Amino acid sequence: MAKILITGASGFIGGFLVEQGLQNRHTIYAAIRKSSSTKYLTDKRINIIYLNLADKKSLRQIWEKLQQEIGRFDYIIHNAGATKVLNKSNFETINYQYTKNLVESLYGANMIPSKFVFISSLAAYGPGDENTFTPIKITDTQTPITNYGKSKLKAEQFLFQQNKIPILILRPTGVYGPRDTGYYEYFKSINKHIEIYLGSTKQTLSFIYIKDLVSLIYIALPSPIANRGYFITDGKNYSIKEFAAITKKVMNKRTIRIVTPLFMVKSAAIISEKIAKLTKKATMFTTDKFKEITKKNWSCDAEETMTDFNFLPKYDLQHGVEETINWYKEKRWL
Ligand SMILES: NC(=O)c1ccc[n+]([C@@H]2O[C@H](COP(=O)([O-])OP(=O)(O)OC[C@H]3O[C@@H](n4cnc5c(N)ncnc54)[C@H](OP(=O)(O)O)[C@@H]3O)[C@@H](O)[C@H]2O)c1
């Protein structure tokens, strides 16, 4: 049993991290904001902590108080992160600066955990070669193409440079599963018999089912492996057509295939960004996201992850999509 602080506990991945932690009989401290939803954080065993990651001083005060009351956390899973923002610069503020604030606030408060896990992203590497379609390797040079990916890389670099806290960088690829609102858009479109492609039908992707992702994180926490980074996938790479075929089979749908020209996708992204600015409501579909979703090679080699953590994902794409679709149907999202 360990004391674990999970940031971003109110989000998609955070909620599953909290549930799995409780199931593993850990004492869970779920860090959220005052404005965060607690819809999936109702279990009485959860200790809710309100953190303002923008304010290092207030963080330090909270740690000093907690140190007196409960001592240090055994592990911290820093999962909070911005995936959509109104201003591009907010990616750097939230994903890099807040990570730095959190880590530095722990130093003087005698709150150094045995391990600090940072949930980064495959986006911190950037896409793979589009001619050879060689999967992205951990030894490749990190060349992110989006503001999101750059902010994650900057946070990674900070964590590797500091040497007071043992860290572990985990870089999930596309995470899907119940409660996810990202891939949900794709499933909704297949449900309406529309199989959409952006510019081309040639694209390779990698995925990890939410339950496998959290299992791997709980394997990684007590493992002696630290100060390294890993990709997290289900161990396979899929063509986008395979993804569509699996989804259609699971949903039992026939579709019309639409290949949208890139200039139209980009125009739509520009409009979506403008609407977001006007309504002050951040959107996932931006010109930054356009760069990412129109790259053709997001396949990656996670062999090292499987070997080093002796990790065998339980879900392949078919099995994971089945469970996800069943959940969406049960909850009447589809
Ligand atoms: N989903 C994926 O496919 C994927 C893939 C690779 C990496 N990741 C990474 O995994 C982590 C979790 O992602 P997710 O998919 O679960 O996203 P999510 O559902 O949007 O959850 C994000 C979490 O971060 C918190 N957060 C966002 N901005 C914050 C801020 N300014 N201050 C404090 N907390 C803030 C959110 O709090 P509120 O609820 O208050 O907004 C929420 O708890 C992120 O770091 C993301 O970059 C996700």
The ligand as an SDF file (V2000), in Angstrom:
LIG
                    3D

 48 52  0  0  0  0  0  0  0  0999 V2000
   -5.9700   11.0840  -24.0950 N   0  0  0  0  0  0  0  0  0  0  0  0
   -4.9170   10.8470  -24.8270 C   0  0  0  0  0  0  0  0  0  0  0  0
   -5.0250   10.2880  -25.9330 O   0  0  0  0  0  0  0  0  0  0  0  0
   -3.5380   11.2100  -24.3290 C   0  0  0  0  0  0  0  0  0  0  0  0
   -2.4340   10.7450  -25.0570 C   0  0  0  0  0  0  0  0  0  0  0  0
   -1.1550   11.0500  -24.6060 C   0  0  0  0  0  0  0  0  0  0  0  0
   -0.9950   11.8070  -23.4580 C   0  0  0  0  0  0  0  0  0  0  0  0
   -2.0790   12.2680  -22.7790 N   0  0  0  0  0  0  0  0  0  0  0  0
   -1.8390   13.0750  -21.5710 C   0  0  0  0  0  0  0  0  0  0  0  0
   -2.5340   12.4820  -20.4930 O   0  0  0  0  0  0  0  0  0  0  0  0
   -2.9210   13.4690  -19.5430 C   0  0  0  0  0  0  0  0  0  0  0  0
   -4.3980   13.3400  -19.2470 C   0  0  0  0  0  0  0  0  0  0  0  0
   -5.1140   13.5080  -20.4580 O   0  0  0  0  0  0  0  0  0  0  0  0
   -6.6630   13.1790  -20.6170 P   0  0  0  0  0  0  0  0  0  0  0  0
   -6.8430   12.5690  -21.9390 O   0  0  0  0  0  0  0  0  0  0  0  0
   -7.1640   12.5010  -19.4090 O   0  0  0  0  0  0  0  0  0  0  0  0
   -7.2450   14.6730  -20.7160 O   0  0  0  0  0  0  0  0  0  0  0  0
   -8.4510   15.3640  -19.9390 P   0  0  0  0  0  0  0  0  0  0  0  0
   -9.5930   14.4490  -19.8140 O   0  0  0  0  0  0  0  0  0  0  0  0
   -8.6410   16.6800  -20.6300 O   0  0  0  0  0  0  0  0  0  0  0  0
   -7.8630   15.6280  -18.4950 O   0  0  0  0  0  0  0  0  0  0  0  0
   -6.9060   16.6050  -18.2650 C   0  0  0  0  0  0  0  0  0  0  0  0
   -6.7340   16.7970  -16.7770 C   0  0  0  0  0  0  0  0  0  0  0  0
   -5.7620   17.8460  -16.5810 O   0  0  0  0  0  0  0  0  0  0  0  0
   -6.3530   18.8800  -15.8090 C   0  0  0  0  0  0  0  0  0  0  0  0
   -5.9030   20.2020  -16.2140 N   0  0  0  0  0  0  0  0  0  0  0  0
   -6.0070   20.7680  -17.4470 C   0  0  0  0  0  0  0  0  0  0  0  0
   -5.5680   22.0380  -17.3980 N   0  0  0  0  0  0  0  0  0  0  0  0
   -5.2050   22.2690  -16.1100 C   0  0  0  0  0  0  0  0  0  0  0  0
   -4.6970   23.3970  -15.4270 C   0  0  0  0  0  0  0  0  0  0  0  0
   -4.5160   24.5650  -16.0500 N   0  0  0  0  0  0  0  0  0  0  0  0
   -4.4380   23.3030  -14.1030 N   0  0  0  0  0  0  0  0  0  0  0  0
   -4.6440   22.1300  -13.4510 C   0  0  0  0  0  0  0  0  0  0  0  0
   -5.1370   21.0180  -14.0470 N   0  0  0  0  0  0  0  0  0  0  0  0
   -5.4130   21.1020  -15.3530 C   0  0  0  0  0  0  0  0  0  0  0  0
   -7.8490   18.7760  -16.0560 C   0  0  0  0  0  0  0  0  0  0  0  0
   -8.5290   19.4140  -14.9910 O   0  0  0  0  0  0  0  0  0  0  0  0
  -10.0400   19.9840  -15.1890 P   0  0  0  0  0  0  0  0  0  0  0  0
  -10.9330   18.7840  -15.1250 O   0  0  0  0  0  0  0  0  0  0  0  0
  -10.2090   20.9240  -14.0640 O   0  0  0  0  0  0  0  0  0  0  0  0
  -10.0620   20.6520  -16.5380 O   0  0  0  0  0  0  0  0  0  0  0  0
   -8.0340   17.2790  -16.0910 C   0  0  0  0  0  0  0  0  0  0  0  0
   -8.0900   16.7540  -14.8010 O   0  0  0  0  0  0  0  0  0  0  0  0
   -2.5340   14.8190  -20.1530 C   0  0  0  0  0  0  0  0  0  0  0  0
   -1.3310   15.2430  -19.5860 O   0  0  0  0  0  0  0  0  0  0  0  0
   -2.3630   14.5060  -21.6260 C   0  0  0  0  0  0  0  0  0  0  0  0
   -1.4400   15.3770  -22.2240 O   0  0  0  0  0  0  0  0  0  0  0  0
   -3.3540   11.9910  -23.1890 C   0  0  0  0  0  0  0  0  0  0  0  0
  1  2  1  0
  2  3  2  0
  2  4  1  0
  4  5  1  0
  4 48  2  0
  5  6  2  0
  6  7  1  0
  7  8  2  0
  8  9  1  0
  8 48  1  0
  9 10  1  0
  9 46  1  0
 10 11  1  0
 11 12  1  0
 11 44  1  0
 12 13  1  0
 13 14  1  0
 14 15  2  0
 14 16  1  0
 14 17  1  0
 17 18  1  0
 18 19  2  0
 18 20  1  0
 18 21  1  0
 21 22  1  0
 22 23  1  0
 23 24  1  0
 23 42  1  0
 24 25  1  0
 25 26  1  0
 25 36  1  0
 26 27  1  0
 26 35  1  0
 27 28  2  0
 28 29  1  0
 29 30  1  0
 29 35  2  0
 30 31  1  0
 30 32  2  0
 32 33  1  0
 33 34  2  0
 34 35  1  0
 36 37  1  0
 36 42  1  0
 37 38  1  0
 38 39  2  0
 38 40  1  0
 38 41  1  0
 42 43  1  0
 44 45  1  0
 44 46  1  0
 46 47  1  0
M  CHG  2   8   1  16  -1
M  END
$$$$
